[in-house]
Amino acid sequence: MSHALALSAARSRIEAETAADAEGVEALVMAAFGPGRFAKTAERLREGSRAAAGFVVRESGRIIGSVRLWPVTVGETHALFLGPIAVDAASRSDGLGAELVQACVDYARTAGIGGILLVGDPPYFGRFGFAPAPDALLSGPVDRRRLLWLGVQVEAVRGAVSIAF
């Protein structure tokens, strides 16, 4: 995974994911979500794509947090699809998830991307500015109340969501 990103000292424990991190990230995501994740619409969207960016947190050389951003279009809007975000069970109350989400938001702003789309919990992601995206259309089953957007005016984001290669 190749991308440039300068992280502030406040987020110094967040690192850009590298190709060498793939096995550790996969193990963390599998531990967090189990094999049921492969049946989710969000996973179908990521299949066959390459992440635009990824971030990890390490403790004693082990990956304890990760998140990835995937290139998508929502109608005509270029965007990033956030997920999965995973944090080791023993570290879930340490604020790592929020730091990983903020790293994604910072990356998208720096990269000049139209916005970030995700499927997630509105109260959790609302604190970062994410709002419902009622006119974004994911193929497959998804709880539309959990389809959220951060970026250009949500009213301007409409249409089918597709992976951008």
C-alpha positions as CSV (number, residue, x, y, z in Angstrom):
1,M,0.0,0.0,0.0
2,S,1.6,3.3,-1.0
3,H,0.5,6.7,0.1
4,A,2.1,9.7,1.7
5,L,0.7,11.1,4.9
6,A,2.3,13.2,7.6
7,L,0.7,12.3,11.0
8,S,0.8,14.9,13.8
9,A,2.6,14.1,17.0
10,A,-0.7,13.6,18.7
11,R,-1.4,10.7,16.5
12,S,2.1,9.3,16.5
13,R,0.9,5.8,17.4
14,I,-1.1,5.7,14.1
15,E,1.1,4.5,11.2
16,A,0.5,4.1,7.5
17,E,-0.2,0.4,6.7
18,T,2.5,-1.3,4.7
19,A,2.4,-4.5,2.6
20,A,4.2,-6.3,5.4
21,D,1.1,-5.6,7.7
22,A,-1.4,-7.5,5.6
23,E,-1.3,-10.7,7.6
24,G,-1.6,-8.9,10.9
25,V,-4.4,-6.8,9.7
26,E,-6.3,-9.8,8.3
27,A,-5.9,-11.6,11.6
28,L,-7.2,-8.6,13.6
29,V,-10.2,-8.1,11.3
30,M,-11.0,-11.9,11.4
31,A,-10.8,-11.8,15.2
32,A,-13.1,-8.7,15.4
33,F,-15.7,-9.8,12.8
34,G,-15.4,-13.5,12.2
35,P,-16.2,-15.2,8.9
36,G,-19.6,-13.6,8.9
37,R,-18.0,-10.5,7.5
38,F,-17.7,-12.1,4.1
39,A,-21.5,-12.1,3.7
40,K,-21.8,-8.4,4.2
41,T,-22.5,-5.9,1.4
42,A,-19.6,-3.8,2.4
43,E,-17.2,-6.7,2.0
44,R,-18.7,-7.4,-1.5
45,L,-17.9,-3.8,-2.4
46,R,-14.2,-4.2,-1.3
47,E,-13.6,-7.5,-3.2
48,G,-11.3,-7.2,-6.1
49,S,-10.2,-3.7,-5.1
50,R,-7.0,-2.3,-3.7
51,A,-7.1,-0.1,-0.6
52,A,-6.3,3.6,-1.3
53,A,-4.9,3.9,2.3
54,G,-4.7,2.0,5.5
55,F,-3.6,2.8,9.0
56,V,-2.5,0.6,11.9
57,V,-1.6,0.8,15.6
58,R,1.0,-1.4,17.0
59,E,1.7,-2.6,20.6
60,S,4.9,-4.5,21.2
61,G,5.2,-5.1,17.5
62,R,1.7,-6.6,17.2
63,I,-1.1,-4.8,15.2
64,I,-3.9,-3.9,17.7
65,G,-5.8,-1.5,15.5
66,S,-6.5,-1.1,11.8
67,V,-8.7,0.7,9.2
68,R,-8.7,0.9,5.5
69,L,-10.1,3.3,2.9
70,W,-11.2,2.1,-0.5
71,P,-11.7,4.1,-3.7
72,V,-15.3,4.4,-4.7
73,T,-17.7,6.6,-6.6
74,V,-21.1,7.6,-5.4
75,G,-22.9,8.5,-8.6
76,E,-20.4,11.0,-10.0
77,T,-18.6,11.8,-6.8
78,H,-15.2,10.4,-6.1
79,A,-15.0,9.2,-2.6
80,L,-13.5,6.7,-0.1
81,F,-15.3,3.8,1.6
82,L,-14.1,3.4,5.2
83,G,-13.8,0.0,6.7
84,P,-13.4,-2.3,8.2
85,I,-12.2,-0.7,11.4
86,A,-10.9,-3.2,13.9
87,V,-9.4,-2.9,17.4
88,D,-8.1,-5.7,19.5
89,A,-10.7,-6.6,22.2
90,A,-8.3,-5.7,25.0
91,S,-7.7,-2.2,23.6
92,R,-11.3,-1.2,22.7
93,S,-11.7,1.3,25.5
94,D,-8.4,3.2,24.7
95,G,-9.8,5.5,22.0
96,L,-8.0,3.8,19.2
97,G,-11.1,3.5,17.0
98,A,-11.7,7.2,17.2
99,E,-8.0,7.9,16.4
100,L,-8.1,5.6,13.4
101,V,-11.3,7.3,12.1
102,Q,-9.8,10.7,12.5
103,A,-6.7,9.5,10.6
104,C,-9.0,8.6,7.7
105,V,-10.8,11.9,7.8
106,D,-7.5,13.8,7.8
107,Y,-6.2,11.6,4.9
108,A,-9.3,12.3,2.8
109,R,-9.1,16.1,3.4
110,T,-5.4,16.1,2.6
111,A,-6.0,14.0,-0.6
112,G,-8.8,16.3,-1.8
113,I,-11.3,13.5,-2.0
114,G,-15.0,14.4,-2.3
115,G,-15.9,12.5,0.9
116,I,-16.0,9.3,2.9
117,L,-18.8,6.8,2.9
118,L,-19.3,4.1,5.5
119,V,-21.8,1.7,7.0
120,G,-21.7,2.3,10.7
121,D,-23.3,3.4,14.0
122,P,-24.7,7.0,13.5
123,P,-24.1,8.1,17.2
124,Y,-20.5,7.0,17.1
125,F,-19.6,8.4,13.6
126,G,-21.8,11.5,14.0
127,R,-19.2,13.0,16.4
128,F,-16.8,13.2,13.4
129,G,-19.4,14.9,11.3
130,F,-20.8,11.9,9.4
131,A,-24.5,12.2,8.5
132,P,-27.0,9.9,6.8
133,A,-26.6,9.5,3.1
134,P,-30.1,8.6,1.9
135,D,-29.4,8.9,-1.8
136,A,-26.3,6.7,-1.9
137,L,-27.2,3.3,-3.2
138,L,-25.3,0.2,-2.2
139,S,-26.2,-3.0,-4.1
140,G,-27.1,-5.7,-1.7
141,P,-28.8,-5.6,1.7
142,V,-27.7,-2.8,4.0
143,D,-29.5,-1.0,6.8
144,R,-29.9,2.4,5.1
145,R,-30.0,4.2,8.4
146,R,-26.3,3.1,8.9
147,L,-25.1,4.4,5.5
148,L,-23.2,7.6,6.4
149,W,-21.3,10.3,4.6
150,L,-18.8,13.0,5.4
151,G,-17.6,15.5,2.8
152,V,-19.3,17.6,0.1
153,Q,-22.9,18.4,0.9
154,V,-24.7,15.2,1.5
155,E,-27.6,16.4,-0.7
156,A,-25.2,16.4,-3.7
157,V,-24.2,12.7,-3.1
158,R,-26.6,10.5,-4.9
159,G,-26.5,7.4,-7.0
160,A,-25.0,3.9,-7.1
161,V,-21.9,3.2,-5.1
162,S,-19.2,1.4,-7.1
163,I,-15.6,0.5,-6.6
164,A,-13.2,2.8,-8.5
165,F,-10.2,0.8,-9.8
